[in-house]
Amino acid sequence: MTTAAQLRDAGSTFLDEPVVAAGIFSAGSAIAASIVGSMGGLTVAEIATEQAKEVGIESVVDSVAGEAAGAVVDGVVTGATAYAGMHAAREVAAAAEGLTPVLIVMVTQTRYVIGDWQGNAASGTGPTRILAEFARDGTSLTFDKLGANRFVTFDDGTKSVKISGALGLLSSGKDGKRQVLEALGHPSA
């Protein structure tokens, strides 16, 4: 488990300056991309299942293991392709913004820095590169909330980046996220 203190330390070492708050967030486009991608993945599963029926694979599974096992195989294929579609869509959407799907957001005394993060909010490695940075003076912050998700848009008039992070009861890394949101002045931190 990566703690908020470990994220601050990693950020301080990477930036070579004190980091007052650091947390793991998602690129703002990740939620919509996840929905679209999973639907696309489900379509792939439907096509694969139909093609399997056409070549007799389903009847082989059913005859060897029974209809219940065939239903399990269908479920596994459907779930796997939905997940693959969701993951691919998140990667593409984030890359289109010059980001990675998972981000480390670091707040210093003078700037907001968004870096890459390999992993998730519970564990991972990074940052290894700066994806975006904003001077604290001169950057407009816009806040939003949807259920347990908190959104922040950084806009300095030249570039704009939206991030999201969940603060729900079972959300990983919520201490770091909450510290970042508080440092940014989010009203629902």
ABEGO torsion letter per residue (X at the ends): XBBAAAAAAAAAAAAGBBBABBBBBBBAAAAAAAAAAAAAAAAAAAAAAAAAAAAGAAAAAAAAAEAAAAAAAAAAAAAAAAAAAAAAAAAAAAAAAGBBABBBBBBBAABBBBBBBBEBAABEBOBABBABBBBABGBBBBBBBBEABBBBBBBAGABBBBBBBBABAABBGAAAAAAAAAAAGBAAX
